[in-house]
Amino acid sequence: MAATIVFIVLAAVLIGAALGVITSRNPVHSALFLVLAFVTSAGLWLLLEAEFLALILVLVYVGAVMVLFLFVVMMLDINTATLRQGFVRYAPLGVVVAVIVLLEIGYVVWTQKLGVTFGTPVPHAATFSNTRELGNLIYTTYVYPFEIAAVILLVGIVAAISLTLRRRAGTRTQDPAKQVRVSAKRGRIRIVKMPTQGGQAE
């Protein structure tokens, strides 16, 4: 009974936070609503005894990704009026996607009423660690897909760095070798004599 109450509360907060993300006019407020949605989603993962996924959701998305989003939103001068100009144009597509999602949810609920049930999590003791079980599966049964995913991520990082460091006209770059060779006698410091109010230079 207590778990059901907690689920209802977390689900209600999650739905409200999701609505706040798409209805808030301030981008910073939308990002904060998204943080709340992630935290409540982590609570739902905890109810399913998936502690590892809950911690990853909080540490990675709330602790890293959302902080990056907030920095980007606050540092960039985003013109929200320009963003809202295309809302009416893309509204029919959004309605279609929403109807499809509602139909999928209704199909799941309808199949459950017909007797098709999904597997429920098996209760374990308090000393059981699903993180250890997940690690055992990743590094034994799914070790090759895990390594392939790591290589793909590495290629993506290298590609992003190479695209960022490409030579473009009008960009300012630093040359560490020139910075190290600079000394005070070779133009690092320039002393300029300025005339005082009396007309004499010091």
Contacts in CASP RR format, 6 or more apart in sequence:
PFRMAT RR
TARGET T0000
AUTHOR 0000-0000-0000
METHOD contacts of the structure
MODEL  1
MAATIVFIVLAAVLIGAALGVITSRNPVHSALFLVLAFVTSAGLWLLLEA
EFLALILVLVYVGAVMVLFLFVVMMLDINTATLRQGFVRYAPLGVVVAVI
VLLEIGYVVWTQKLGVTFGTPVPHAATFSNTRELGNLIYTTYVYPFEIAA
VILLVGIVAAISLTLRRRAGTRTQDPAKQVRVSAKRGRIRIVKMPTQGGQ
AE
3 47 0 8 1.000
6 47 0 8 1.000
7 44 0 8 1.000
7 47 0 8 1.000
10 40 0 8 1.000
10 43 0 8 1.000
10 44 0 8 1.000
10 47 0 8 1.000
11 40 0 8 1.000
11 44 0 8 1.000
13 36 0 8 1.000
13 40 0 8 1.000
14 37 0 8 1.000
14 40 0 8 1.000
14 41 0 8 1.000
14 44 0 8 1.000
17 33 0 8 1.000
17 34 0 8 1.000
17 36 0 8 1.000
17 37 0 8 1.000
17 40 0 8 1.000
18 33 0 8 1.000
18 37 0 8 1.000
20 29 0 8 1.000
20 30 0 8 1.000
20 33 0 8 1.000
21 30 0 8 1.000
21 33 0 8 1.000
21 34 0 8 1.000
21 37 0 8 1.000
22 30 0 8 1.000
24 30 0 8 1.000
24 33 0 8 1.000
25 80 0 8 1.000
27 73 0 8 1.000
27 78 0 8 1.000
27 80 0 8 1.000
28 70 0 8 1.000
28 73 0 8 1.000
28 74 0 8 1.000
31 66 0 8 1.000
31 69 0 8 1.000
31 70 0 8 1.000
31 73 0 8 1.000
34 66 0 8 1.000
34 69 0 8 1.000
35 62 0 8 1.000
35 66 0 8 1.000
38 57 0 8 1.000
38 58 0 8 1.000
38 61 0 8 1.000
38 62 0 8 1.000
38 66 0 8 1.000
39 58 0 8 1.000
39 62 0 8 1.000
41 57 0 8 1.000
42 53 0 8 1.000
42 54 0 8 1.000
42 55 0 8 1.000
42 57 0 8 1.000
42 58 0 8 1.000
43 54 0 8 1.000
45 51 0 8 1.000
45 53 0 8 1.000
45 54 0 8 1.000
45 57 0 8 1.000
46 54 0 8 1.000
48 121 0 8 1.000
49 121 0 8 1.000
49 123 0 8 1.000
49 124 0 8 1.000
49 130 0 8 1.000
50 130 0 8 1.000
51 130 0 8 1.000
51 131 0 8 1.000
52 130 0 8 1.000
52 131 0 8 1.000
52 134 0 8 1.000
112 118 0 8 1.000
124 130 0 8 1.000
138 146 0 8 1.000
139 146 0 8 1.000
182 188 0 8 1.000
193 201 0 8 1.000
193 202 0 8 1.000
194 201 0 8 1.000
194 202 0 8 1.000
195 201 0 8 1.000
196 202 0 8 1.000
END
